[in-house]
Amino acid sequence: SQQPLNLSWSPPNFECETPRPAGQPPRRIIDVVPFSYELDVLELRLHELNATVDLFVVVEAPVTHRGLRKPLVFAQHAKRFVAFADKIVHVVVPHAALREPLHEALHSRWRQEAFYPIQIAVQQAGWAAAMAHVHAEEDLLILADVDELPGADLLYELKWCSHRRAFPLLLYSTFYRFDFSRRLGGSHTWNAPVIVRRADVPGGFDFVKFPFARKRDWAS
């Protein structure tokens, strides 16, 4: 919707079973968020993750994944997110980075795959912007679409607690009907989001391929 949701959000109340050792600061967490028109979903995400995420990198392109021109929706509605302004970096994908992906998308013979080149360009722009804000090898990056939310309790654990989780950490999202009235069962899960450190993906990150990665290649 065009109007804010006017949510009231209580900070999460979690405790570590084993806190990080004294002298070790909490891990910094950077959330890389591709964005197009999803104002309500972005607002929900910011509220849910605000207590644990240090920086939201909101990435937007002046075209859709199909190559159609679109306004910069986040910039038009920036006042809606003013409560989080000190944590948001808005990244606009430059036209130069979209020239070749647009050509590929508009000339693709495969309709299902036509959006991949633009999607990759958007994700890579977000990854590059996030890298500029990584301060330590322990910093964590959340890589996912705007509607793929990790649990706030898990992020609290990763940020504040000692744990034995391995990285990259692949999570699983569950599909619901559009009105959230029913969760789809069976195989209706999606391999996202993923949480990584800089060292886990030294060559950059391919957001299109990671959902299809072999399960044994990832912690979960």
ZADO-1210 file (C-alpha; in nm, 4 decimals, padded with zeros to 6 digits):
<atoms>
<atom x="00.0000" y="00.0000" z="00.0000" code="SER" pos="1"/>
<atom x="00.0991" y="00.3634" z="-00.0329" code="GLN" pos="2"/>
<atom x="00.0361" y="00.4340" z="00.3366" code="GLN" pos="3"/>
<atom x="00.2546" y="00.3258" z="00.6302" code="PRO" pos="4"/>
<atom x="00.1365" y="00.0272" z="00.8284" code="LEU" pos="5"/>
<atom x="00.1743" y="00.2175" z="01.1599" code="ASN" pos="6"/>
<atom x="00.3059" y="-00.0874" z="01.3363" code="LEU" pos="7"/>
<atom x="00.3874" y="-00.1073" z="01.7026" code="SER" pos="8"/>
<atom x="00.6818" y="-00.3401" z="01.7562" code="TRP" pos="9"/>
<atom x="00.8229" y="-00.4688" z="02.0821" code="SER" pos="10"/>
<atom x="01.1976" y="-00.5414" z="02.0927" code="PRO" pos="11"/>
<atom x="01.2719" y="-00.9145" z="02.1053" code="PRO" pos="12"/>
<atom x="01.3416" y="-01.0582" z="02.4482" code="ASN" pos="13"/>
<atom x="01.6068" y="-01.3260" z="02.3991" code="PHE" pos="14"/>
<atom x="01.8826" y="-01.4570" z="02.6209" code="GLU" pos="15"/>
<atom x="02.1994" y="-01.6430" z="02.5264" code="CYS" pos="16"/>
<atom x="02.2560" y="-01.9875" z="02.6656" code="GLU" pos="17"/>
<atom x="02.6285" y="-01.9142" z="02.6252" code="THR" pos="18"/>
<atom x="02.7135" y="-01.5441" z="02.5752" code="PRO" pos="19"/>
<atom x="03.0118" y="-01.4403" z="02.3704" code="ARG" pos="20"/>
<atom x="03.3331" y="-01.4172" z="02.5747" code="PRO" pos="21"/>
<atom x="03.4016" y="-01.0906" z="02.7552" code="ALA" pos="22"/>
<atom x="03.5873" y="-00.8528" z="02.5279" code="GLY" pos="23"/>
<atom x="03.4347" y="-00.9900" z="02.2089" code="GLN" pos="24"/>
<atom x="03.1946" y="-00.7338" z="02.0608" code="PRO" pos="25"/>
<atom x="02.8690" y="-00.8533" z="01.9064" code="PRO" pos="26"/>
<atom x="02.8880" y="-00.9507" z="01.5418" code="ARG" pos="27"/>
<atom x="02.7815" y="-00.6802" z="01.2984" code="ARG" pos="28"/>
<atom x="02.5002" y="-00.7884" z="01.0674" code="ILE" pos="29"/>
<atom x="02.4330" y="-00.6314" z="00.7271" code="ILE" pos="30"/>
<atom x="02.1058" y="-00.7049" z="00.5488" code="ASP" pos="31"/>
<atom x="02.1228" y="-00.6807" z="00.1687" code="VAL" pos="32"/>
<atom x="01.7681" y="-00.6183" z="00.0434" code="VAL" pos="33"/>
<atom x="01.6720" y="-00.6081" z="-00.3264" code="PRO" pos="34"/>
<atom x="01.3687" y="-00.3841" z="-00.3550" code="PHE" pos="35"/>
<atom x="01.1195" y="-00.2921" z="-00.6246" code="SER" pos="36"/>
<atom x="00.7646" y="-00.2036" z="-00.5139" code="TYR" pos="37"/>
<atom x="00.7269" y="-00.4002" z="-00.1869" code="GLU" pos="38"/>
<atom x="00.6698" y="-00.1105" z="00.0539" code="LEU" pos="39"/>
<atom x="00.4659" y="-00.3030" z="00.3099" code="ASP" pos="40"/>
<atom x="00.6972" y="-00.6025" z="00.3107" code="VAL" pos="41"/>
<atom x="01.0040" y="-00.3806" z="00.3495" code="LEU" pos="42"/>
<atom x="00.8423" y="-00.2003" z="00.6423" code="GLU" pos="43"/>
<atom x="00.7711" y="-00.5340" z="00.8105" code="LEU" pos="44"/>
<atom x="01.1282" y="-00.6472" z="00.7495" code="ARG" pos="45"/>
<atom x="01.2796" y="-00.3323" z="00.8977" code="LEU" pos="46"/>
<atom x="01.0701" y="-00.3650" z="01.2120" code="HIS" pos="47"/>
<atom x="01.1407" y="-00.7360" z="01.2536" code="GLU" pos="48"/>
<atom x="01.5176" y="-00.7147" z="01.2063" code="LEU" pos="49"/>
<atom x="01.5912" y="-00.3688" z="01.3449" code="ASN" pos="50"/>
<atom x="01.6990" y="-00.4935" z="01.6886" code="ALA" pos="51"/>
<atom x="01.9758" y="-00.7136" z="01.5456" code="THR" pos="52"/>
<atom x="02.0723" y="-00.5713" z="01.2050" code="VAL" pos="53"/>
<atom x="02.3298" y="-00.2909" z="01.1998" code="ASP" pos="54"/>
<atom x="02.2838" y="-00.1838" z="00.8373" code="LEU" pos="55"/>
<atom x="02.0176" y="-00.2343" z="00.5708" code="PHE" pos="56"/>
<atom x="02.1470" y="-00.2073" z="00.2140" code="VAL" pos="57"/>
<atom x="01.8322" y="-00.1465" z="00.0076" code="VAL" pos="58"/>
<atom x="01.9097" y="-00.2060" z="-00.3613" code="VAL" pos="59"/>
<atom x="01.6848" y="-00.0748" z="-00.6360" code="GLU" pos="60"/>
<atom x="01.7059" y="-00.0587" z="-01.0144" code="ALA" pos="61"/>
<atom x="01.5314" y="00.1895" z="-01.2467" code="PRO" pos="62"/>
<atom x="01.3891" y="-00.1092" z="-01.4379" code="VAL" pos="63"/>
<atom x="01.1937" y="-00.4211" z="-01.3482" code="THR" pos="64"/>
<atom x="01.3407" y="-00.7679" z="-01.3903" code="HIS" pos="65"/>
<atom x="01.1590" y="-00.7769" z="-01.7241" code="ARG" pos="66"/>
<atom x="01.3400" y="-00.4649" z="-01.8383" code="GLY" pos="67"/>
<atom x="01.0493" y="-00.2210" z="-01.8091" code="LEU" pos="68"/>
<atom x="01.1186" y="00.1258" z="-01.6730" code="ARG" pos="69"/>
<atom x="01.0056" y="00.1927" z="-01.3184" code="LYS" pos="70"/>
<atom x="01.0341" y="00.4837" z="-01.0742" code="PRO" pos="71"/>
<atom x="01.2706" y="00.4688" z="-00.7784" code="LEU" pos="72"/>
<atom x="00.9977" y="00.3744" z="-00.5355" code="VAL" pos="73"/>
<atom x="01.2095" y="00.3769" z="-00.2205" code="PHE" pos="74"/>
<atom x="01.3262" y="00.7337" z="-00.2843" code="ALA" pos="75"/>
<atom x="00.9669" y="00.8440" z="-00.3414" code="GLN" pos="76"/>
<atom x="00.8611" y="00.6960" z="-00.0061" code="HIS" pos="77"/>
<atom x="01.1749" y="00.7546" z="00.2007" code="ALA" pos="78"/>
<atom x="00.9778" y="00.9473" z="00.4654" code="LYS" pos="79"/>
<atom x="00.7902" y="00.6293" z="00.5431" code="ARG" pos="80"/>
<atom x="01.1145" y="00.4728" z="00.6694" code="PHE" pos="81"/>
<atom x="01.2573" y="00.7731" z="00.8516" code="VAL" pos="82"/>
<atom x="01.2672" y="00.5811" z="01.1805" code="ALA" pos="83"/>
<atom x="01.5325" y="00.3561" z="01.0254" code="PHE" pos="84"/>
<atom x="01.7122" y="00.6205" z="00.8190" code="ALA" pos="85"/>
<atom x="02.0370" y="00.6001" z="01.0162" code="ASP" pos="86"/>
<atom x="02.0626" y="00.2299" z="00.9306" code="LYS" pos="87"/>
<atom x="01.9646" y="00.2399" z="00.5621" code="ILE" pos="88"/>
<atom x="02.1905" y="00.2761" z="00.2609" code="VAL" pos="89"/>
<atom x="01.9852" y="00.3145" z="-00.0578" code="HIS" pos="90"/>
<atom x="02.1745" y="00.1811" z="-00.3591" code="VAL" pos="91"/>
<atom x="02.0533" y="00.2639" z="-00.7104" code="VAL" pos="92"/>
<atom x="02.1905" y="00.0340" z="-00.9773" code="VAL" pos="93"/>
<atom x="02.3526" y="00.2564" z="-01.2432" code="PRO" pos="94"/>
<atom x="02.2317" y="00.2372" z="-01.6028" code="HIS" pos="95"/>
<atom x="02.5800" y="00.1343" z="-01.7166" code="ALA" pos="96"/>
<atom x="02.5598" y="-00.1817" z="-01.5074" code="ALA" pos="97"/>
<atom x="02.2209" y="-00.2646" z="-01.6615" code="LEU" pos="98"/>
<atom x="02.3044" y="-00.2124" z="-02.0284" code="ARG" pos="99"/>
<atom x="02.4235" y="-00.5662" z="-02.1018" code="GLU" pos="100"/>
<atom x="02.1711" y="-00.7395" z="-01.8697" code="PRO" pos="101"/>
<atom x="01.8885" y="-00.5459" z="-02.0358" code="LEU" pos="102"/>
<atom x="02.0046" y="-00.6586" z="-02.3787" code="HIS" pos="103"/>
<atom x="02.0149" y="-01.0204" z="-02.2614" code="GLU" pos="104"/>
<atom x="01.6741" y="-00.9977" z="-02.0969" code="ALA" pos="105"/>
<atom x="01.5002" y="-00.8341" z="-02.3903" code="LEU" pos="106"/>
<atom x="01.6455" y="-01.0803" z="-02.6422" code="HIS" pos="107"/>
<atom x="01.6085" y="-01.3990" z="-02.4432" code="SER" pos="108"/>
<atom x="01.4210" y="-01.6825" z="-02.6120" code="ARG" pos="109"/>
<atom x="01.3407" y="-01.8283" z="-02.2749" code="TRP" pos="110"/>
<atom x="01.0669" y="-01.6282" z="-02.1046" code="ARG" pos="111"/>
<atom x="01.1246" y="-01.7945" z="-01.7682" code="GLN" pos="112"/>
<atom x="01.4931" y="-01.6992" z="-01.7676" code="GLU" pos="113"/>
<atom x="01.4611" y="-01.3504" z="-01.9158" code="ALA" pos="114"/>
<atom x="01.4741" y="-01.1775" z="-01.5776" code="PHE" pos="115"/>
<atom x="01.7918" y="-01.3503" z="-01.4545" code="TYR" pos="116"/>
<atom x="02.0496" y="-01.1065" z="-01.6012" code="PRO" pos="117"/>
<atom x="01.8815" y="-00.8028" z="-01.4421" code="ILE" pos="118"/>
<atom x="01.8261" y="-00.9853" z="-01.1147" code="GLN" pos="119"/>
<atom x="02.1953" y="-01.0745" z="-01.1000" code="ILE" pos="120"/>
<atom x="02.2988" y="-00.7152" z="-01.1765" code="ALA" pos="121"/>
<atom x="02.0807" y="-00.5851" z="-00.8921" code="VAL" pos="122"/>
<atom x="02.2129" y="-00.8414" z="-00.6466" code="GLN" pos="123"/>
<atom x="02.5740" y="-00.7805" z="-00.7423" code="GLN" pos="124"/>
<atom x="02.5295" y="-00.4057" z="-00.6907" code="ALA" pos="125"/>
<atom x="02.3971" y="-00.4754" z="-00.3429" code="GLY" pos="126"/>
<atom x="02.6825" y="-00.7123" z="-00.2655" code="TRP" pos="127"/>
<atom x="02.9431" y="-00.4558" z="-00.3765" code="ALA" pos="128"/>
<atom x="02.7805" y="-00.1834" z="-00.1654" code="ALA" pos="129"/>
<atom x="02.7642" y="-00.4106" z="00.1387" code="ALA" pos="130"/>
<atom x="03.1322" y="-00.5006" z="00.1079" code="MET" pos="131"/>
<atom x="03.2218" y="-00.1354" z="00.1629" code="ALA" pos="132"/>
<atom x="03.0647" y="-00.1590" z="00.5093" code="HIS" pos="133"/>
<atom x="03.2223" y="-00.4857" z="00.6228" code="VAL" pos="134"/>
<atom x="03.4628" y="-00.3999" z="00.9052" code="HIS" pos="135"/>
<atom x="03.5722" y="-00.7412" z="01.0289" code="ALA" pos="136"/>
<atom x="03.5908" y="-01.1001" z="00.9081" code="GLU" pos="137"/>
<atom x="03.3207" y="-01.1947" z="01.1612" code="GLU" pos="138"/>
<atom x="03.0685" y="-00.9526" z="01.0107" code="ASP" pos="139"/>
<atom x="02.7654" y="-01.1325" z="00.8684" code="LEU" pos="140"/>
<atom x="02.5644" y="-01.0553" z="00.5553" code="LEU" pos="141"/>
<atom x="02.2049" y="-01.1626" z="00.4998" code="ILE" pos="142"/>
<atom x="02.1397" y="-01.2293" z="00.1325" code="LEU" pos="143"/>
<atom x="01.7743" y="-01.2748" z="00.0356" code="ALA" pos="144"/>
<atom x="01.4724" y="-01.1207" z="-00.1282" code="ASP" pos="145"/>
<atom x="01.2758" y="-00.8697" z="00.0761" code="VAL" pos="146"/>
<atom x="01.0062" y="-01.1227" z="00.1708" code="ASP" pos="147"/>
<atom x="01.2540" y="-01.3901" z="00.2859" code="GLU" pos="148"/>
<atom x="01.3043" y="-01.3087" z="00.6531" code="LEU" pos="149"/>
<atom x="01.5382" y="-01.4876" z="00.8907" code="PRO" pos="150"/>
<atom x="01.4039" y="-01.5260" z="01.2417" code="GLY" pos="151"/>
<atom x="01.4935" y="-01.2460" z="01.4810" code="ALA" pos="152"/>
<atom x="01.5803" y="-01.5072" z="01.7437" code="ASP" pos="153"/>
<atom x="01.8366" y="-01.6684" z="01.5133" code="LEU" pos="154"/>
<atom x="01.9976" y="-01.3311" z="01.4377" code="LEU" pos="155"/>
<atom x="02.0137" y="-01.2560" z="01.8089" code="TYR" pos="156"/>
<atom x="02.1962" y="-01.5855" z="01.8611" code="GLU" pos="157"/>
<atom x="02.4416" y="-01.5137" z="01.5797" code="LEU" pos="158"/>
<atom x="02.5041" y="-01.1603" z="01.7006" code="LYS" pos="159"/>
<atom x="02.5316" y="-01.1979" z="02.0766" code="TRP" pos="160"/>
<atom x="02.5921" y="-01.5634" z="02.1604" code="CYS" pos="161"/>
<atom x="02.8645" y="-01.8248" z="02.1302" code="SER" pos="162"/>
<atom x="02.7456" y="-02.0915" z="01.8881" code="HIS" pos="163"/>
<atom x="02.8731" y="-02.3741" z="01.6722" code="ARG" pos="164"/>
<atom x="02.6922" y="-02.2864" z="01.3527" code="ARG" pos="165"/>
<atom x="02.8951" y="-02.3152" z="01.0351" code="ALA" pos="166"/>
<atom x="02.8918" y="-02.0689" z="00.7466" code="PHE" pos="167"/>
<atom x="02.7641" y="-02.0118" z="00.4878" code="PRO" pos="168"/>
<atom x="02.4351" y="-02.0722" z="00.6663" code="LEU" pos="169"/>
<atom x="02.1456" y="-02.1660" z="00.4387" code="LEU" pos="170"/>
<atom x="01.7971" y="-02.1195" z="00.5816" code="LEU" pos="171"/>
<atom x="01.4617" y="-02.2316" z="00.4480" code="TYR" pos="172"/>
<atom x="01.1531" y="-02.0268" z="00.3753" code="SER" pos="173"/>
<atom x="00.8013" y="-02.1705" z="00.3702" code="THR" pos="174"/>
<atom x="00.5407" y="-02.0810" z="00.1111" code="PHE" pos="175"/>
<atom x="00.2040" y="-01.9478" z="00.2252" code="TYR" pos="176"/>
<atom x="-00.1081" y="-01.8536" z="00.0358" code="ARG" pos="177"/>
<atom x="-00.1242" y="-01.4828" z="-00.0443" code="PHE" pos="178"/>
<atom x="-00.3660" y="-01.4187" z="00.2421" code="ASP" pos="179"/>
<atom x="-00.1512" y="-01.6231" z="00.4872" code="PHE" pos="180"/>
<atom x="-00.4528" y="-01.8450" z="00.5535" code="SER" pos="181"/>
<atom x="-00.2709" y="-02.1686" z="00.4792" code="ARG" pos="182"/>
<atom x="00.0877" y="-02.2874" z="00.4696" code="ARG" pos="183"/>
<atom x="00.1674" y="-02.5019" z="00.1692" code="LEU" pos="184"/>
<atom x="00.3065" y="-02.8369" z="00.2758" code="GLY" pos="185"/>
<atom x="00.5143" y="-03.1016" z="00.1072" code="GLY" pos="186"/>
<atom x="00.8060" y="-02.9689" z="-00.0945" code="SER" pos="187"/>
<atom x="00.6886" y="-02.6074" z="-00.0872" code="HIS" pos="188"/>
<atom x="01.0014" y="-02.4637" z="00.0713" code="THR" pos="189"/>
<atom x="01.2636" y="-02.2327" z="-00.0708" code="TRP" pos="190"/>
<atom x="01.6330" y="-02.2242" z="00.0097" code="ASN" pos="191"/>
<atom x="01.6643" y="-01.8683" z="00.1371" code="ALA" pos="192"/>
<atom x="01.7823" y="-01.6553" z="00.3033" code="PRO" pos="193"/>
<atom x="02.1516" y="-01.7297" z="00.3265" code="VAL" pos="194"/>
<atom x="02.3868" y="-01.5773" z="00.5846" code="ILE" pos="195"/>
<atom x="02.7529" y="-01.5493" z="00.4944" code="VAL" pos="196"/>
<atom x="03.0817" y="-01.3912" z="00.5897" code="ARG" pos="197"/>
<atom x="03.2966" y="-01.2098" z="00.3373" code="ARG" pos="198"/>
<atom x="03.5448" y="-01.4996" z="00.3248" code="ALA" pos="199"/>
<atom x="03.2707" y="-01.7474" z="00.2312" code="ASP" pos="200"/>
<atom x="03.2185" y="-01.5947" z="-00.1136" code="VAL" pos="201"/>
<atom x="03.5493" y="-01.4377" z="-00.2207" code="PRO" pos="202"/>
<atom x="03.4453" y="-01.4131" z="-00.5847" code="GLY" pos="203"/>
<atom x="03.1172" y="-01.2356" z="-00.5226" code="GLY" pos="204"/>
<atom x="02.7749" y="-01.3868" z="-00.4857" code="PHE" pos="205"/>
<atom x="02.5414" y="-01.5339" z="-00.7462" code="ASP" pos="206"/>
<atom x="02.1909" y="-01.4975" z="-00.6036" code="PHE" pos="207"/>
<atom x="02.0339" y="-01.6918" z="-00.8869" code="VAL" pos="208"/>
<atom x="02.2387" y="-02.0073" z="-00.8382" code="LYS" pos="209"/>
<atom x="02.2462" y="-02.0301" z="-00.4591" code="PHE" pos="210"/>
<atom x="01.8862" y="-02.1550" z="-00.4149" code="PRO" pos="211"/>
<atom x="01.9786" y="-02.4583" z="-00.6241" code="PHE" pos="212"/>
<atom x="02.3049" y="-02.5334" z="-00.4434" code="ALA" pos="213"/>
<atom x="02.3496" y="-02.8891" z="-00.3281" code="ARG" pos="214"/>
<atom x="02.2209" y="-02.9198" z="00.0250" code="LYS" pos="215"/>
<atom x="02.5429" y="-03.0798" z="00.1513" code="ARG" pos="216"/>
<atom x="02.7396" y="-02.7712" z="00.0457" code="ASP" pos="217"/>
<atom x="02.5676" y="-02.5558" z="00.3075" code="TRP" pos="218"/>
<atom x="02.5173" y="-02.5482" z="00.6775" code="ALA" pos="219"/>
<atom x="02.1551" y="-02.5213" z="00.7840" code="SER" pos="220"/>
</atoms>
